[in-house]
Amino acid sequence: MNKVTSGKGFKVLITLICIMLVLALITAGNSTVGGLVNGFLIAPLQRVAADFTHSAGEAVTPPKSSEELMKENSELEAENRRLNDLLVEYYDLKKENDELYKFYNIKKNNEDFSVIPSTVIARDPNENFYGFILDKGSADNVEINDPVMTENGLVGYVSEVSLKSCKVTALISPASQVGTVDKRTSDEGVVTGTPALCDEGMAVMKNIPTTNSIRSGDIIVTSGYGGMYPANLKIGTVTKVSLDDYTGMPSALVKPFEDVRDITSAAIIVDFSGKGEIQGFIEESGKESSKKP
């Protein structure tokens, strides 16, 4: 027997229809009684019957096939993948926006700088002084000796360049030699790295005048002399002043404002006011000297 006609709901529906037919026959000759019966009994029963009819219609709706369910599941999985891709793209854009905002501040505070935001893509396994590889190269106008910094301060310089990437020698490497000055005392010196200090992320300021007034807590910045680095790039703070063990000359232990061991992004300064001025002056002087008899 059909499930619909044998169901309890169907039997109740038939019973209600029969009752309505009987009441209609009884009240056919009396309009007053018919109106009352219709208002208080038949109309509600009609609504109930309509509800049962609707339920019966839903009951006969066939279940979805396995193919339809599989198709729906496949569509949901595809939508989920699309949403995950959008989420990944959102995080990438957010990170890029955050980095650009930091470098925007660098540019805002140094209007003469031409700055290229970049990302650390590798660390040289053969590099003992925490050098790193950035994702910008000669195709982006990056050149050897370009300064590299973060929003916190100088971190190194470009020492090798390929078309799409460049290697940075870190501030804490012995190969790095940065002309610097104490902002409080104007004492000059050179900040470099040593094998003993690099694993601590520290540098040392050497070639300090014997009559210096440097003390712990002083801020060290670039002097700008030589044309390789702009003036007033932040380097770090002095943590200790002592005599060099080998030369007996004064030296200052410097803690950089940026720990190069942990950075994930940086800004390459490809141009600035005064770039290469002294080197250019030396080259021009050499040309003039060669012309003399």
C-alpha positions as CSV (number, residue, x, y, z in Angstrom):
1,M,0.0,0.0,0.0
2,N,1.1,3.5,-0.7
3,K,2.9,5.1,2.3
4,V,0.9,8.4,1.9
5,T,-2.6,6.7,1.8
6,S,-1.7,4.4,4.7
7,G,-0.2,7.1,6.9
8,K,-1.9,8.4,10.0
9,G,-2.0,12.0,8.6
10,F,-3.9,10.9,5.5
11,K,-6.6,9.1,7.6
12,V,-7.1,12.2,9.8
13,L,-7.4,14.3,6.6
14,I,-10.2,12.0,5.2
15,T,-12.0,12.1,8.5
16,L,-12.0,15.9,8.6
17,I,-13.3,16.1,5.0
18,C,-16.2,13.8,5.9
19,I,-17.1,15.9,8.9
20,M,-17.1,19.1,6.9
21,L,-19.4,17.5,4.3
22,V,-21.9,16.4,6.9
23,L,-21.9,19.8,8.5
24,A,-22.4,21.5,5.2
25,L,-25.5,19.3,4.5
26,I,-27.0,20.0,8.0
27,T,-26.6,23.8,7.7
28,A,-27.6,24.1,4.1
29,G,-31.1,25.2,5.0
30,N,-30.3,27.5,7.8
31,S,-28.1,30.5,6.9
32,T,-27.6,31.7,10.6
33,V,-26.6,28.3,11.8
34,G,-24.5,27.8,8.7
35,G,-22.6,31.0,9.3
36,L,-21.9,30.1,12.9
37,V,-20.8,26.7,12.0
38,N,-18.6,28.0,9.2
39,G,-17.0,30.7,11.4
40,F,-16.3,28.6,14.5
41,L,-15.9,25.1,13.1
42,I,-15.6,24.7,9.4
43,A,-13.1,27.5,8.7
44,P,-10.6,26.3,11.4
45,L,-11.0,22.8,10.1
46,Q,-10.3,24.0,6.5
47,R,-7.0,25.6,7.8
48,V,-6.1,22.4,9.5
49,A,-6.9,20.4,6.4
50,A,-4.7,22.8,4.3
51,D,-1.8,22.3,6.7
52,F,-2.2,18.5,6.5
53,T,-2.4,18.8,2.7
54,H,0.9,20.8,2.6
55,S,2.5,18.3,4.9
56,A,1.4,15.4,2.8
57,G,2.9,17.2,-0.2
58,E,6.2,17.5,1.5
59,A,6.0,13.8,2.6
60,V,5.9,12.7,-1.0
61,T,9.1,14.8,-2.0
62,P,11.6,12.1,-3.0
63,P,15.0,12.1,-1.1
64,K,18.1,13.3,-3.0
65,S,20.1,10.7,-4.8
66,S,23.6,9.8,-3.9
67,E,24.8,11.6,-7.1
68,E,23.0,14.8,-6.1
69,L,24.5,14.6,-2.6
70,M,28.0,14.0,-4.0
71,K,27.6,17.0,-6.4
72,E,26.5,19.2,-3.5
73,N,29.4,18.0,-1.4
74,S,31.8,18.7,-4.3
75,E,30.4,22.2,-4.7
76,L,30.7,22.9,-0.9
77,E,34.4,21.7,-1.0
78,A,35.1,23.9,-4.0
79,E,33.5,26.9,-2.2
80,N,35.6,26.1,1.0
81,R,38.8,26.1,-1.1
82,R,37.9,29.4,-2.7
83,L,37.3,31.0,0.8
84,N,40.6,29.6,2.0
85,D,42.4,31.1,-1.0
86,L,40.7,34.4,-0.3
87,L,41.8,34.2,3.4
88,V,45.4,33.5,2.4
89,E,45.3,36.4,-0.1
90,Y,43.9,38.7,2.7
91,Y,46.7,37.8,5.1
92,D,49.3,38.4,2.3
93,L,47.8,41.8,1.5
94,K,47.6,42.7,5.2
95,K,51.2,41.8,5.7
96,E,52.3,43.8,2.6
97,N,50.2,46.7,3.8
98,D,51.8,46.6,7.3
99,E,55.3,46.5,5.7
100,L,54.6,49.3,3.3
101,Y,53.3,51.4,6.2
102,K,56.5,51.0,8.0
103,F,58.6,51.9,5.0
104,Y,56.2,54.8,4.3
105,N,57.3,56.3,7.6
106,I,60.9,55.9,6.6
107,K,60.2,57.8,3.4
108,K,58.1,60.3,5.2
109,N,61.0,61.1,7.6
110,N,63.6,61.1,4.9
111,E,62.1,62.7,1.8
112,D,65.4,62.5,-0.2
113,F,65.4,58.7,0.1
114,S,64.5,56.3,-2.7
115,V,63.4,53.2,-0.8
116,I,62.6,49.7,-2.1
117,P,60.6,47.5,0.3
118,S,62.0,43.9,0.3
119,T,61.5,40.6,2.0
120,V,64.1,38.2,3.5
121,I,63.9,35.1,1.4
122,A,66.9,33.1,2.7
123,R,69.8,33.0,5.1
124,D,73.3,32.1,3.8
125,P,74.2,28.8,5.5
126,N,77.9,29.6,4.9
127,E,77.5,33.0,6.4
128,N,78.8,33.2,10.0
129,F,77.7,36.8,10.6
130,Y,74.0,36.6,9.9
131,G,74.0,37.9,6.4
132,F,70.7,37.4,4.5
133,I,69.1,37.4,1.0
134,L,66.5,39.9,-0.1
135,D,64.0,39.5,-2.9
136,K,65.1,42.6,-4.9
137,G,68.0,42.9,-7.3
138,S,69.5,44.8,-10.2
139,A,66.2,44.6,-12.0
140,D,64.9,46.9,-9.2
141,N,67.9,49.2,-9.5
142,V,69.6,47.7,-6.4
143,E,73.4,48.2,-6.4
144,I,76.3,47.0,-4.4
145,N,76.9,49.1,-1.2
146,D,73.2,50.3,-1.0
147,P,72.3,50.7,2.7
148,V,69.7,48.4,4.1
149,M,67.5,49.4,7.1
150,T,64.3,48.7,8.9
151,E,62.0,51.2,10.7
152,N,64.2,50.7,13.7
153,G,67.6,51.5,12.2
154,L,70.5,50.4,9.9
155,V,71.0,46.6,9.5
156,G,73.7,46.4,6.8
157,Y,74.6,47.0,3.2
158,V,74.2,45.2,-0.1
159,S,77.3,43.2,-0.8
160,E,76.2,41.0,-3.8
161,V,73.6,41.6,-6.5
162,S,71.8,39.3,-9.0
163,L,68.9,40.1,-11.3
164,K,66.1,39.3,-8.8
165,S,67.9,39.2,-5.4
166,C,70.7,40.6,-3.4
167,K,72.9,39.6,-0.4
168,V,73.2,41.8,2.6
169,T,76.2,41.9,4.9
170,A,74.9,42.6,8.4
171,L,75.9,45.5,10.6
172,I,77.4,43.0,13.1
173,S,79.8,41.5,10.5
174,P,83.5,42.4,10.7
175,A,83.2,43.2,7.0
176,S,80.9,46.1,7.8
177,Q,82.6,49.4,8.6
178,V,80.1,52.2,9.3
179,G,81.2,55.8,10.0
180,T,79.2,56.9,13.1
181,V,78.8,59.7,15.6
182,D,77.6,59.9,19.2
183,K,74.5,62.2,19.1
184,R,75.1,63.6,22.5
185,T,78.8,64.2,22.4
186,S,79.6,64.4,18.6
187,D,82.4,61.9,19.2
188,E,83.1,60.0,16.0
189,G,84.1,56.4,15.3
190,V,83.5,53.3,13.2
191,V,81.0,50.7,14.1
192,T,81.8,47.1,13.1
193,G,81.3,43.5,14.1
194,T,83.5,40.9,15.7
195,P,83.4,37.1,15.8
196,A,83.1,37.2,19.5
197,L,80.1,39.6,19.5
198,C,78.0,38.6,16.5
199,D,76.2,35.7,18.2
200,E,75.0,38.2,20.8
201,G,73.7,40.5,18.1
202,M,76.2,43.2,19.3
203,A,78.7,45.5,17.5
204,V,81.6,47.7,18.7
205,M,82.5,51.3,18.0
206,K,86.2,51.8,17.4
207,N,88.6,54.6,16.4
208,I,87.1,56.8,19.1
209,P,89.1,59.8,20.2
210,T,91.1,59.3,23.4
211,T,89.4,62.4,24.8
212,N,85.9,61.1,24.1
213,S,82.9,61.7,26.4
214,I,80.9,58.7,25.3
215,R,79.0,56.9,28.1
216,S,76.5,54.1,28.5
217,G,73.1,55.0,27.1
218,D,74.3,57.3,24.3
219,I,72.7,57.0,20.9
220,I,74.9,56.2,17.9
221,V,74.0,57.2,14.4
222,T,75.6,57.2,11.0
223,S,77.9,60.2,10.3
224,G,77.2,60.3,6.6
225,Y,80.9,60.8,5.8
226,G,82.0,58.8,2.8
227,G,78.8,58.9,0.8
228,M,77.9,55.3,1.4
229,Y,75.3,55.9,4.2
230,P,73.0,58.8,4.7
231,A,73.6,60.8,7.9
232,N,71.6,60.2,11.0
233,L,70.5,56.6,10.4
234,K,70.0,55.1,13.8
235,I,72.5,52.4,14.8
236,G,72.0,51.6,18.4
237,T,72.8,52.5,22.0
238,V,76.1,52.3,23.9
239,T,76.1,49.7,26.7
240,K,79.7,49.9,27.8
241,V,82.8,52.0,27.2
242,S,86.3,50.4,27.7
243,L,89.8,50.1,26.3
244,D,90.3,47.7,23.4
245,D,92.1,44.6,24.5
246,Y,94.5,44.6,21.5
247,T,95.1,48.3,20.8
248,G,94.5,49.8,24.2
249,M,92.4,52.5,22.5
250,P,88.9,53.4,23.7
251,S,86.0,51.4,22.3
252,A,82.3,51.3,23.0
253,L,80.0,48.2,23.0
254,V,76.9,49.0,20.9
255,K,73.5,47.2,21.0
256,P,71.8,47.8,17.6
257,F,68.3,49.0,17.6
258,E,67.4,46.2,15.2
259,D,68.4,42.6,15.8
260,V,69.5,41.4,12.3
261,R,69.2,37.8,13.4
262,D,65.4,38.0,13.4
263,I,64.3,40.4,10.7
264,T,61.9,39.2,8.0
265,S,61.8,42.4,5.9
266,A,63.9,45.5,5.2
267,A,64.1,48.6,3.1
268,I,66.9,49.1,0.5
269,I,68.0,52.7,0.1
270,V,68.9,52.9,-3.6
271,D,69.4,56.7,-3.6
272,F,69.7,59.6,-1.2
273,S,71.0,63.1,-1.1
274,G,74.8,63.0,-1.1
275,K,75.2,59.4,-2.2
276,G,78.7,58.7,-3.3
277,E,79.8,62.3,-3.0
278,I,83.3,61.7,-1.6
279,Q,84.0,58.7,-3.9
280,G,82.9,60.9,-6.8
281,F,85.2,63.7,-5.6
282,I,88.1,61.2,-5.3
283,E,87.5,59.9,-8.9
284,E,87.3,63.4,-10.3
285,S,90.5,64.5,-8.5
286,G,92.3,61.4,-9.9
287,K,91.2,62.4,-13.5
288,E,92.5,65.9,-13.0
289,S,95.8,64.8,-11.6
290,S,96.4,62.5,-14.6
291,K,96.0,65.4,-17.0
292,K,98.9,67.4,-15.4
293,P,102.3,67.1,-17.1
